[in-house]
Amino acid sequence: MATPPVKRSRKTTKQKETPVDADSIKVDLVGGKRKSLSQLTNDELKAQLIKHGEKPGPITDSTRKPYEKLLVRKWQSNSMDCTNSVTIVTSPTATSAEKRNTNQNRASTSTPLTSKRLTNKVFRPVTQNELNGNLKPSDIKASKQFVMEGLVADVLTPFHRNGELNLSVIPHYINLLLTDGITLCHVCGDAGEYKSLTIDDRKALMQEWAKLSKGKLQGIICNVSCDSLTTAIELARYAHHIGVSAISCTCPNYGPKITIATLTTYLSNISNAAPNIPLIYNHSERIIITSSAEPFTSLNIEEILNCIAFNVPTFCGLQYNGYNLCDYGLCKTSGVHSKTYYMILGKDEQFLGGLAVGCTVFQSCMYSYLGKLFNSIIDCFKLGNIHEARRLQNIAYTVSRKLNSYAGQDVTIHKAMMTLRGLDIGIPRAPLKELSGDMITKLKTEMAQLGIFISDTAVQSTNNIY
């Protein structure tokens, strides 16, 4: 009788994954700090995952291990694009007492989502504060606290008709700002035509504004942005030398998309060049910020804020120039903000809405000549007179729409408005051209009908702003 064939088991042995020794992986963080993976707080671990293209959920002691393994795989990937130094070293196994202390330290810096341990079967909705409640940003090295509140005027650059700087106008400019209740200004920004200025021009403007504003303005912010990192660092060092209140940077234009690692490296180098003054990041929605590893997903403004906060030592605030007040509001209530970082709103059309979501700092070139109008909106909002605040906001809407109708005349139209306000700061630098006489007459009539810059008693208006 034939022997029956032996049945072989079809069971396959699952290859065990190499365990992660969280104590043997050392991470160099901003500010020269060096931690092992096990010493990272839950929020620091989350920030690292976001930086490498992941969108993690809540990280607690019960969900931490899988996220640690995920981060290690990201670090070991050949396609990794990382700015922090990560080293895997052979170290003695930690004692039980050391591990217990590490767990206690981690628990003390994390906000528990529930009083009981979460399982993979029981979940509940979590709030934004719970997700970011105790996020610890990088320590600010700036030696002095820079306080911002109210309106920040994005000042225009005065020129002679031959295109040379006209620095003699700056004292009158400062007096005009003070008349409208503005004590903060932003120098060499987009409205200041910084892309048309030489390095020497920008240094001269910084120095003159810094010298003449002492004892009068609360502070000045100088834009040091340049696609050339070397030039941006030189300008930051000069701003640090003359003692400006803060510096600002726009995302470098290296294409329509840029990774968060490239952005934070750019900002960190500028921050290190001016270690004693705060840095403000001017965010533009025209450039898409993506994660640093495949699949290079786009980051929202809150994720960008988190990454900058952990990698730029002197970072103190962010200017948001978008219309999405939902994203802006999330940044305001996010744990990383925690009343430490300023969220500056740069859209005049969203001024009243910005007040409603808690904005306390606004920046625009319109405040150079309409500061009184926007300060009146703030006063009405604080007094609870929402009806009047809406009426004044509608005037601001209309002015903005009128100015936008002069297509391709952004800086030119703002300089014409300054002339109508009573301060002649000259014409734009070539190749931009000044507004024609007929267009200035039309602009003056349109503003007078809105109650702005009225000098002709024959013009009928129910509003008189100035």
C-alpha positions as CSV (number, residue, x, y, z in Angstrom):
1,M,0.0,0.0,0.0
2,A,1.4,3.3,-1.1
3,T,2.4,5.8,1.6
4,P,0.1,8.9,1.4
5,P,1.9,12.1,0.6
6,V,2.9,14.3,3.5
7,K,0.8,17.4,3.7
8,R,2.9,20.4,3.9
9,S,1.7,23.4,5.8
10,R,0.9,26.5,3.8
11,K,1.5,28.7,6.7
12,T,4.2,31.3,6.0
13,T,6.4,32.7,8.6
14,K,6.0,36.5,8.8
15,Q,9.3,38.2,8.9
16,K,9.6,40.1,12.1
17,E,10.3,43.8,11.8
18,T,13.6,44.9,13.4
19,P,12.6,46.6,16.6
20,V,13.3,50.3,16.9
21,D,15.8,51.2,19.7
22,A,14.5,54.7,20.4
23,D,17.5,55.4,22.6
24,S,20.2,54.7,19.9
25,I,18.9,57.3,17.5
26,K,20.2,60.8,18.1
27,V,18.6,63.9,16.6
28,D,20.2,67.4,16.3
29,L,17.5,69.9,16.9
30,V,17.5,73.7,16.5
31,G,19.6,75.6,19.0
32,G,22.2,73.0,19.2
33,K,20.1,70.6,21.2
34,R,20.6,66.9,20.8
35,K,18.0,64.3,21.8
36,S,17.4,60.7,21.3
37,L,14.2,59.6,19.6
38,S,12.8,58.4,23.0
39,Q,13.4,61.9,24.5
40,L,11.4,63.7,21.9
41,T,8.0,64.9,23.2
42,N,4.9,63.7,21.4
43,D,4.6,67.1,19.8
44,E,8.2,67.3,18.6
45,L,7.7,63.8,17.1
46,K,4.6,65.1,15.3
47,A,6.5,68.1,13.9
48,Q,9.2,65.8,12.5
49,L,6.6,63.6,10.8
50,I,4.9,66.7,9.3
51,K,8.2,67.9,8.0
52,H,8.8,64.7,6.1
53,G,5.4,64.6,4.4
54,E,3.2,62.7,6.8
55,K,0.0,63.9,8.3
56,P,-0.1,62.1,11.7
57,G,-3.1,61.9,13.9
58,P,-3.0,62.4,17.7
59,I,0.2,61.0,19.2
60,T,-0.2,59.6,22.7
61,D,1.8,57.1,24.7
62,S,-0.5,54.4,23.2
63,T,0.0,55.4,19.6
64,R,3.7,56.6,19.8
65,K,5.6,53.4,18.8
66,P,4.1,53.1,15.3
67,Y,4.9,56.7,14.6
68,E,8.5,56.3,15.9
69,K,8.9,53.4,13.4
70,L,7.4,55.5,10.6
71,L,9.8,58.3,11.3
72,V,12.8,55.9,11.3
73,R,11.7,54.6,7.9
74,K,11.6,58.1,6.6
75,W,15.1,58.8,7.9
76,Q,16.4,55.6,6.4
77,S,14.8,56.2,3.0
78,N,17.2,57.1,0.2
79,S,14.9,59.8,-1.0
80,M,14.9,61.6,2.3
81,D,15.4,65.4,2.2
82,C,16.2,66.4,5.8
83,T,17.7,69.5,7.3
84,N,18.3,68.1,10.8
85,S,21.2,65.8,11.5
86,V,20.2,62.3,12.5
87,T,22.7,59.8,13.8
88,I,22.1,56.1,14.7
89,V,24.7,55.2,17.4
90,T,25.4,52.2,19.4
91,S,24.6,53.0,23.0
92,P,24.2,51.0,26.2
93,T,20.7,49.8,26.9
94,A,18.9,52.3,29.1
95,T,18.1,51.2,32.6
96,S,14.5,50.7,33.7
97,A,14.8,53.8,35.8
98,E,16.0,56.0,32.9
99,K,13.2,54.7,30.7
100,R,10.7,55.4,33.5
101,N,12.0,59.0,33.8
102,T,11.8,59.5,30.1
103,N,8.2,58.3,30.0
104,Q,7.4,60.6,32.9
105,N,9.0,63.6,31.2
106,R,7.1,62.8,28.0
107,A,3.8,62.5,29.8
108,S,4.3,65.8,31.6
109,T,4.7,67.7,28.3
110,S,1.7,66.1,26.5
111,T,-2.0,66.7,26.9
112,P,-3.9,63.4,27.3
113,L,-6.8,63.0,25.0
114,T,-8.8,60.9,27.5
115,S,-8.3,59.8,31.1
116,K,-8.2,56.2,29.9
117,R,-5.8,54.5,27.5
118,L,-6.9,54.7,23.9
119,T,-7.4,51.4,22.0
120,N,-7.7,50.8,18.3
121,K,-11.5,50.3,18.8
122,V,-12.4,53.3,20.9
123,F,-12.0,56.8,19.5
124,R,-13.7,60.2,20.1
125,P,-13.5,63.5,18.3
126,V,-10.6,65.7,19.3
127,T,-10.3,69.4,19.3
128,Q,-7.5,71.5,17.6
129,N,-6.2,72.5,21.0
130,E,-5.8,68.9,22.0
131,L,-3.8,68.1,18.9
132,N,-1.4,71.0,19.4
133,G,-2.0,71.9,23.0
134,N,1.6,71.7,24.3
135,L,3.6,72.1,21.2
136,K,7.0,73.5,22.2
137,P,8.5,75.9,19.6
138,S,12.1,76.7,19.3
139,D,13.5,79.0,21.9
140,I,13.6,82.6,20.7
141,K,17.1,83.9,21.0
142,A,16.2,87.5,20.4
143,S,17.3,89.5,23.4
144,K,14.5,92.0,23.3
145,Q,10.7,91.5,23.1
146,F,9.1,93.1,20.1
147,V,5.5,94.1,20.8
148,M,3.1,94.6,17.9
149,E,-0.5,95.6,18.0
150,G,-2.7,97.6,15.5
151,L,-1.7,98.7,12.1
152,V,1.6,98.2,10.4
153,A,2.1,100.6,7.4
154,D,3.9,99.0,4.5
155,V,5.6,102.2,3.5
156,L,6.4,103.4,0.0
157,T,9.9,104.4,-1.1
158,P,10.3,108.1,-1.9
159,F,12.1,109.0,-5.2
160,H,13.3,112.1,-7.0
161,R,12.1,112.4,-10.6
162,N,15.5,111.2,-11.7
163,G,15.0,107.9,-9.9
164,E,17.3,108.6,-7.0
165,L,16.2,108.1,-3.4
166,N,14.6,111.1,-1.7
167,L,15.4,110.5,2.0
168,S,14.4,114.0,3.0
169,V,10.7,113.0,2.8
170,I,11.0,110.4,5.5
171,P,10.5,112.8,8.5
172,H,7.3,114.1,6.9
173,Y,6.2,110.5,6.2
174,I,6.7,109.6,9.9
175,N,4.6,112.7,11.0
176,L,1.8,111.6,8.7
177,L,1.8,108.1,10.1
178,L,1.6,109.5,13.7
179,T,-1.3,111.8,12.7
180,D,-3.3,108.7,11.7
181,G,-2.3,106.8,14.9
182,I,0.2,104.5,13.3
183,T,3.4,103.7,15.2
184,L,4.7,100.6,13.3
185,C,6.0,100.5,9.7
186,H,7.4,98.0,7.3
187,V,10.3,99.2,5.2
188,C,11.5,97.9,1.8
189,G,8.5,95.6,1.2
190,D,6.6,95.0,-2.0
191,A,5.1,98.4,-1.8
192,G,8.5,99.8,-1.2
193,E,9.7,98.5,-4.6
194,Y,12.5,96.4,-3.0
195,K,13.0,94.5,-6.2
196,S,13.9,97.7,-8.0
197,L,16.4,98.7,-5.3
198,T,20.1,98.1,-5.1
199,I,21.6,96.7,-1.9
200,D,23.0,100.1,-1.1
201,D,19.6,101.7,-1.6
202,R,18.0,99.2,0.8
203,K,20.7,99.8,3.4
204,A,20.3,103.6,3.1
205,L,16.5,103.3,3.6
206,M,16.9,101.0,6.6
207,Q,19.4,103.3,8.2
208,E,17.4,106.5,7.7
209,W,14.1,105.0,8.9
210,A,15.9,103.5,12.0
211,K,17.5,106.8,12.8
212,L,14.5,109.1,12.3
213,S,12.0,106.7,14.0
214,K,13.7,106.6,17.3
215,G,11.6,108.2,20.0
216,K,8.7,108.6,17.6
217,L,7.6,105.2,16.2
218,Q,7.2,102.1,18.3
219,G,9.3,100.2,15.9
220,I,10.2,99.4,12.3
221,I,10.4,96.1,10.4
222,C,12.9,95.8,7.6
223,N,12.4,93.4,4.7
224,V,15.6,91.5,3.9
225,S,14.2,89.2,1.3
226,C,16.2,88.2,-1.7
227,D,16.4,85.1,-3.9
228,S,20.1,85.3,-3.3
229,L,20.6,83.9,0.2
230,T,24.0,85.6,0.4
231,T,22.4,89.0,-0.2
232,A,19.6,88.3,2.3
233,I,22.2,87.4,5.0
234,E,24.1,90.6,4.3
235,L,21.0,92.7,4.6
236,A,20.0,90.8,7.8
237,R,23.4,91.5,9.3
238,Y,23.2,95.2,8.5
239,A,19.7,95.4,10.0
240,H,21.1,93.8,13.1
241,H,23.9,96.3,13.2
242,I,21.8,99.4,13.0
243,G,19.3,98.0,15.6
244,V,16.0,97.7,13.8
245,S,13.0,96.3,15.7
246,A,12.6,93.2,13.5
247,I,13.3,91.8,10.1
248,S,10.9,90.1,7.6
249,C,11.4,87.5,4.9
250,T,9.3,86.3,1.9
251,C,9.6,82.8,0.6
252,P,12.4,82.8,-2.1
253,N,11.1,82.4,-5.6
254,Y,12.9,79.3,-6.9
255,G,9.8,78.1,-8.8
256,P,6.1,77.6,-8.2
257,K,6.8,75.0,-5.5
258,I,9.3,74.8,-2.8
259,T,9.8,72.2,0.0
260,I,9.5,73.1,3.6
261,A,13.1,72.0,4.2
262,T,14.4,74.5,1.7
263,L,12.2,77.3,3.2
264,T,13.3,76.6,6.8
265,T,17.0,76.3,5.8
266,Y,16.7,79.7,4.0
267,L,15.0,81.3,7.1
268,S,17.4,79.7,9.6
269,N,20.5,81.1,7.8
270,I,19.0,84.6,7.9
271,S,17.9,84.1,11.5
272,N,21.5,83.2,12.5
273,A,22.8,86.3,10.8
274,A,20.7,88.5,13.0
275,P,20.4,86.5,16.3
276,N,19.2,89.4,18.5
277,I,16.2,90.6,16.5
278,P,12.9,88.8,15.8
279,L,12.1,87.5,12.3
280,I,8.7,87.6,10.6
281,Y,7.9,85.3,7.8
282,N,5.8,86.9,5.0
283,H,3.7,84.1,3.5
284,S,2.6,84.3,-0.1
285,E,0.0,81.9,-1.5
286,R,1.4,82.3,-4.9
287,I,4.2,79.8,-4.0
288,I,3.2,76.3,-2.9
289,I,5.0,74.9,0.1
290,T,5.3,71.1,0.1
291,S,6.6,68.4,2.4
292,S,10.2,67.5,2.1
293,A,9.7,63.9,1.0
294,E,7.6,62.1,-1.5
295,P,4.7,62.4,-2.4
296,F,5.5,66.1,-1.7
297,T,2.0,67.0,-0.5
298,S,1.1,70.7,-0.1
299,L,1.2,72.0,3.4
300,N,-1.5,74.3,4.9
301,I,-0.6,77.5,6.7
302,E,-0.8,75.9,10.2
303,E,1.7,73.1,9.2
304,I,4.0,75.7,7.8
305,L,3.8,77.7,11.0
306,N,4.6,74.5,13.0
307,C,7.7,73.7,11.0
308,I,9.1,77.2,11.0
309,A,8.6,77.5,14.8
310,F,10.7,74.4,15.4
311,N,13.5,75.3,13.0
312,V,14.0,79.1,13.1
313,P,15.4,80.3,16.4
314,T,14.3,84.0,16.2
315,F,10.9,83.4,14.5
316,C,8.3,85.7,16.1
317,G,5.4,85.9,13.7
318,L,3.8,85.2,10.3
319,Q,2.1,87.5,7.9
320,Y,-0.8,85.8,6.2
321,N,-1.8,87.3,2.8
322,G,-4.7,84.9,1.9
323,Y,-8.4,85.2,2.1
324,N,-9.1,82.0,4.0
325,L,-9.9,83.1,7.5
326,C,-10.6,79.5,8.5
327,D,-6.9,78.7,8.1
328,Y,-5.9,81.9,9.7
329,G,-8.2,81.2,12.7
330,L,-6.7,77.7,13.1
331,C,-3.3,79.3,13.4
332,K,-4.6,81.7,16.0
333,T,-6.0,78.9,18.2
334,S,-3.3,76.4,17.5
335,G,-1.2,75.4,20.5
336,V,2.0,76.3,18.7
337,H,0.8,79.9,18.6
338,S,0.0,80.0,22.4
339,K,0.3,83.9,22.4
340,T,3.9,83.6,21.4
341,Y,3.7,84.2,17.7
342,Y,2.1,87.1,15.9
343,M,-0.4,86.3,13.2
344,I,-0.4,89.4,10.9
345,L,-3.3,89.7,8.4
346,G,-2.4,91.4,5.1
347,K,-5.7,91.6,3.4
348,D,-7.7,94.9,3.7
349,E,-10.8,93.2,2.3
350,Q,-10.8,90.9,5.3
351,F,-10.1,93.5,7.9
352,L,-13.4,93.3,9.9
353,G,-13.5,89.6,9.5
354,G,-10.0,89.4,10.9
355,L,-11.0,91.3,14.0
356,A,-13.8,88.8,14.5
357,V,-11.4,85.8,14.5
358,G,-9.1,87.5,16.9
359,C,-6.5,89.3,14.7
360,T,-4.7,92.1,16.5
361,V,-2.0,93.1,13.9
362,F,-2.7,94.1,10.3
363,Q,-0.3,95.2,7.6
364,S,-0.9,97.0,4.3
365,C,0.4,99.9,2.3
366,M,-3.1,101.4,2.4
367,Y,-2.5,102.4,6.0
368,S,0.0,104.9,4.8
369,Y,-2.8,107.1,3.6
370,L,-6.0,105.5,5.1
371,G,-4.8,104.7,8.6
372,K,-7.5,106.8,10.2
373,L,-10.2,104.9,8.4
374,F,-9.0,101.5,9.5
375,N,-8.2,102.6,13.1
376,S,-11.9,103.8,13.2
377,I,-13.0,100.3,12.3
378,I,-11.0,98.9,15.2
379,D,-12.4,101.5,17.6
380,C,-16.0,100.7,16.5
381,F,-15.4,97.0,16.8
382,K,-14.0,97.3,20.4
383,L,-17.0,99.5,21.4
384,G,-19.4,96.9,20.0
385,N,-20.7,99.4,17.3
386,I,-20.8,96.7,14.6
387,H,-23.2,98.6,12.4
388,E,-20.7,101.6,12.1
389,A,-17.8,99.2,11.7
390,R,-19.5,97.5,8.7
391,R,-20.2,100.9,7.1
392,L,-16.6,101.9,7.3
393,Q,-15.5,98.5,6.1
394,N,-17.8,98.9,3.1
395,I,-16.0,102.2,2.3
396,A,-12.7,100.3,2.5
397,Y,-14.1,97.7,0.1
398,T,-15.1,100.4,-2.3
399,V,-11.7,102.1,-2.2
400,S,-9.9,98.8,-2.7
401,R,-12.1,98.0,-5.7
402,K,-11.5,101.5,-7.2
403,L,-7.8,101.1,-6.8
404,N,-7.8,97.6,-8.4
405,S,-9.6,99.0,-11.4
406,Y,-6.3,100.7,-12.4
407,A,-4.8,97.5,-13.7
408,G,-1.1,97.2,-13.5
409,Q,-0.7,100.4,-11.5
410,D,-0.3,98.9,-8.0
411,V,2.7,101.0,-6.7
412,T,1.8,103.9,-9.0
413,I,-1.7,104.2,-7.7
414,H,-0.6,104.1,-4.1
415,K,1.9,106.9,-4.7
416,A,-0.9,108.9,-6.3
417,M,-3.1,108.3,-3.2
418,M,-0.2,109.6,-1.0
419,T,-0.1,112.7,-3.1
420,L,-3.8,113.2,-2.6
421,R,-3.3,112.7,1.1
422,G,-0.9,115.6,1.1
423,L,2.5,114.1,0.9
424,D,4.4,114.0,-2.4
425,I,6.8,111.0,-2.4
426,G,7.6,111.2,-6.1
427,I,7.1,108.7,-8.9
428,P,7.9,105.0,-9.0
429,R,11.3,103.9,-10.2
430,A,11.6,102.9,-13.9
431,P,10.3,100.9,-15.7
432,L,7.1,101.8,-13.8
433,K,5.5,105.1,-14.8
434,E,3.6,107.7,-12.9
435,L,-0.1,108.2,-13.2
436,S,-1.3,110.6,-15.9
437,G,-2.9,113.9,-15.0
438,D,-6.3,112.8,-16.2
439,M,-6.2,109.6,-14.2
440,I,-5.2,111.5,-11.1
441,T,-8.2,113.9,-11.6
442,K,-10.5,110.9,-12.0
443,L,-9.0,109.2,-8.9
444,K,-9.5,112.4,-6.8
445,T,-13.1,112.7,-7.9
446,E,-13.8,109.0,-7.0
447,M,-12.2,109.4,-3.6
448,A,-14.1,112.6,-2.9
449,Q,-17.4,111.0,-3.6
450,L,-16.5,108.5,-0.9
451,G,-15.7,111.2,1.6
452,I,-11.9,110.8,1.3
453,F,-9.4,113.6,0.6
454,I,-12.2,116.2,0.1
455,S,-10.8,119.6,-0.8
456,D,-13.5,120.8,-3.2
457,T,-16.7,122.0,-1.5
458,A,-18.6,121.4,-4.8
459,V,-18.3,117.7,-4.4
460,Q,-21.3,116.2,-2.6
461,S,-20.6,113.4,-0.1
462,T,-22.4,112.0,3.0
463,N,-19.1,110.8,4.4
464,N,-16.1,112.8,5.5
465,I,-13.3,110.6,6.5
466,Y,-10.5,113.2,6.2
